[in-house]
Amino acid sequence: MDQWRQGERRLQASELARARVLERLVDAIVDELRRRLGGRFAAAELAQLYGRGTDWCLQLVMGLAPNDPWAWDSTVVVDAAFGRYLRAAADYAGGRRIAAAD
């Protein structure tokens, strides 16, 4: 989660013109995460998806911004997208995992 938060901070720190491109790419990755994980998901499922590799994310952003190789930085677009999508996890509570009810 810390790595994903750092990605979000890098995104926020980018200059306005570049931020627009980066936001568009992050939104595209978030849309794909939604398709891959479906409606309700746990933070662990998101982490597992990340652990299996994010090459698909880079392929996506390269296709969407072929003339902007500076925007293909996975420590920004991929990590920011995963960090943003984490907030939709069923067991996410602002950085703390919600324990399952007994």
C-alpha positions in Angstrom: 0.0 0.0 0.0 2.9 2.4 0.7 4.2 1.9 -2.8 0.8 2.7 -4.2 0.4 5.8 -2.0 3.8 7.0 -3.2 2.5 6.6 -6.8 -0.4 8.8 -5.9 1.9 11.4 -4.4 4.1 11.4 -7.6 0.9 11.9 -9.7 -0.2 14.9 -7.5 3.3 16.4 -7.8 3.4 16.4 -11.6 3.0 19.6 -13.5 -0.5 20.4 -14.8 0.0 19.6 -18.5 1.6 16.2 -17.7 -0.9 15.6 -14.9 -3.8 15.6 -17.4 -2.1 12.9 -19.5 -1.2 10.9 -16.4 -4.8 11.2 -14.9 -6.2 9.9 -18.2 -3.9 6.9 -18.0 -4.6 6.2 -14.4 -8.3 6.3 -15.1 -7.8 3.8 -17.9 -6.0 1.4 -15.6 -8.7 1.8 -12.9 -11.3 1.0 -15.5 -9.4 -2.2 -16.4 -9.0 -3.1 -12.7 -12.8 -2.8 -12.4 -13.3 -5.2 -15.3 -10.7 -7.7 -13.9 -11.8 -7.7 -10.3 -15.5 -7.1 -10.7 -17.8 -5.3 -8.2 -16.9 -6.5 -4.7 -13.3 -7.3 -4.0 -10.8 -7.5 -1.1 -7.6 -5.6 -0.8 -5.7 -9.0 -0.8 -7.2 -9.7 -4.3 -5.9 -6.4 -5.6 -2.5 -7.2 -4.1 -2.5 -10.6 -5.7 -3.3 -9.1 -9.1 -0.5 -6.6 -8.6 1.9 -9.4 -7.6 1.1 -11.4 -10.7 2.6 -8.6 -12.8 1.6 -5.3 -14.2 2.9 -5.6 -17.8 -0.7 -5.4 -19.0 -0.9 -1.9 -17.4 2.2 -0.7 -19.3 0.8 -2.2 -22.5 -2.4 -0.3 -22.0 -0.7 3.1 -21.3 1.7 2.7 -24.2 -1.2 2.2 -26.5 -3.1 5.2 -25.1 -0.1 7.5 -25.1 2.3 6.2 -27.7 3.9 9.6 -28.2 4.4 10.3 -24.5 7.0 7.8 -23.2 7.6 9.9 -20.1 4.1 8.9 -19.1 4.9 5.2 -19.0 6.5 5.4 -15.6 4.9 2.5 -13.7 5.9 4.1 -10.3 3.4 6.8 -11.2 0.6 5.6 -13.3 0.4 1.9 -12.2 1.0 2.5 -8.5 -1.4 5.5 -8.5 -4.1 3.5 -10.2 -3.8 0.6 -7.7 -3.7 3.0 -4.8 -6.9 4.7 -6.1 -8.7 1.5 -6.7 -7.7 0.1 -3.3 -10.2 2.6 -1.7 -13.0 0.6 -3.3 -12.0 -2.6 -1.6 -14.7 -4.1 0.6 -12.2 -4.4 3.5 -10.4 -1.1 3.1 -10.7 1.4 6.0 -8.4 4.3 5.2 -5.2 2.2 5.3 -6.4 -0.4 7.9 -7.8 -3.7 6.9 -11.3 -4.3 8.2 -11.4 -7.7 10.0 -14.1 -10.1 8.9 -17.0 -10.6 11.3 -17.0 -13.9 13.2 
